[in-house]
Amino acid sequence: MAEVKAELVGNLWKITTEVGQQVEEDDTIMILESMKMEIPVLAPLAGTIKEFLVKEGDVVQEGQTVCIIE
């Protein structure tokens, strides 16, 4: 199991995966918007999306856990 953490402060613009979806290492899980730039949040390892801890529109903080992958 792995915690996916945000690398910077930003708004969660779009979640591009679903709970239960298989992902590969470095797949885009969600996209943050910060200073008018879109920054992808990548899967740190291959696995299955277990849970999202944030929702679209939320402001996330640097280092905040945003998703759990099994």
N, C-alpha and C positions, 0 to 999 in steps of 0.2 A: 504494500500500500504506500502511496506517496501523496504528500500534500503539494498542490500547485500553488505557488505564491506569486503575487503581483510584483513586478520589478520596479514599479513607479506609481506615483499617485495619479489617478485619472478617473474618468467616468467609464463605467462598463457600458460600452456602446452596443455590442452585439455578442450573444452566445452562439457559437457556430457548431456546437455539438449537442448531444442529448444524453441524459442519464441512460446507462445501459449500452451506449455506443462504444465500439472498439476503436482505440486510437493507437497510432504508432508514435514512437519517439519523434519529437519535433513537429507533430501535427498541431495546427492552430486549434485551440479550444475555445477561445473567446478573443474579442478585440476591445482594447481600451482606447479611449480618446483622451489625448492630453496635448494641450497647446496646439489644437487643430491638426494634430498628427494622429494617425491610426497605428497603434502598436499591438501586434499579436501577442497573446499569451500562449506559449507552446507547452506541449506535454513533455515532462522530463523523462518519461519512459513509456514503453508500450503497455497497454492494459485496457481496462474498461472504466468508463466514467461512472463513479458510484454516487456522487452527490455534488451539487453546486451549493456554495455557501453564500453566494451573492446573486442578485438578479439584475437584469438589464435596467440601466438608469442609476444604479448605485454608484456612489463614489467609493473607490477602493484606495487603501493606503499602501505605501511601499512595504513589502514584506507580509502583507495580509494574505492568509490562506483563502483562496477563491474556489477551489475545487479539490475533490478527493478522487484519486485513480487507484483502482485495485489491479 
